[in-house]
Amino acid sequence: MNKSELIEELANRTELNLKASEIVVSLIIDNMKKALLNEERIELRGFGSFHIEYYKAYTGRNPKTGESIQVKEKRLPFFKVGKDLKERINKDGTK
């Protein structure tokens, strides 16, 4: 499911029109981005949580040339699936 499909689904399940649904979905996504940029944890019960992971700088290798390169420290967003969602996905072991 992508963003436009989510907007359509929200409009179909509620009395909101497409424009209002787009505003709601964009507002949620923008606030989630803002929270992660402020290094806040996002928890959606029954779905999962998002948080920032920190990686130290290290010396790596260019796989093509074998040359050593310095990789800067970085932060990356991570998603951890919630227990309920994990159990529902693995409920019967089939696709």
C-alpha positions in Angstrom: 0.0 0.0 0.0 1.3 3.4 -0.9 0.3 6.9 0.3 -2.3 7.5 -2.4 -3.9 4.1 -1.7 -4.0 5.0 2.0 -5.7 8.3 1.3 -8.3 6.5 -0.9 -9.0 3.9 1.8 -9.4 6.6 4.4 -11.9 8.4 2.2 -13.8 5.2 1.4 -14.1 4.2 5.1 -15.1 7.6 6.4 -17.2 10.5 5.3 -14.1 12.5 4.4 -13.5 13.6 0.8 -10.2 12.9 -0.9 -8.8 16.3 -0.2 -9.5 16.0 3.6 -8.2 12.5 3.6 -5.0 13.7 2.0 -4.6 16.4 4.6 -5.1 13.9 7.5 -2.6 11.4 6.1 0.0 14.1 5.3 -0.5 15.6 8.8 0.2 12.2 10.4 3.3 11.5 8.3 4.7 15.0 8.7 4.3 14.7 12.5 6.0 11.3 12.5 8.9 12.7 10.5 9.1 15.7 12.9 9.2 13.3 15.9 12.0 11.2 14.5 14.0 14.4 13.6 13.6 15.4 17.2 14.9 11.9 18.2 11.6 11.0 19.7 10.3 7.4 19.7 7.0 6.7 17.9 4.8 3.8 19.2 1.7 2.6 17.4 0.2 -0.1 19.7 -0.6 -3.3 17.9 1.5 -2.2 14.9 5.1 -1.3 15.9 7.5 1.4 16.9 9.9 3.7 15.1 13.2 4.9 16.7 16.6 6.3 15.7 19.7 4.0 15.8 23.2 5.5 16.0 26.2 4.2 14.2 29.8 5.3 15.0 32.2 6.3 12.3 34.4 3.5 10.9 36.9 2.7 8.2 35.4 0.8 5.4 36.5 -0.5 2.0 35.4 0.4 -1.5 34.4 -3.0 -2.8 35.3 -2.1 -6.3 38.8 -0.7 -5.7 39.7 -2.1 -2.3 40.5 1.5 -1.2 40.0 2.4 2.5 37.4 5.1 3.1 36.2 6.8 6.2 32.5 6.4 6.8 31.0 9.1 9.0 28.8 8.5 12.0 25.2 8.4 11.1 21.6 8.1 12.5 19.0 5.9 10.8 15.3 5.4 11.5 14.4 1.8 12.5 11.0 0.1 12.7 10.3 -2.7 15.1 7.2 -4.7 14.5 4.7 -5.0 17.3 3.9 -8.3 19.0 0.2 -8.3 17.9 1.1 -7.6 14.2 3.9 -10.2 14.2 1.5 -12.8 15.7 -1.2 -12.0 13.2 1.2 -12.3 10.2 2.5 -15.6 11.5 -0.9 -16.9 12.7 -1.3 -19.8 10.3 2.1 -19.9 8.6 0.7 -19.4 5.1 0.8 -16.5 2.7 
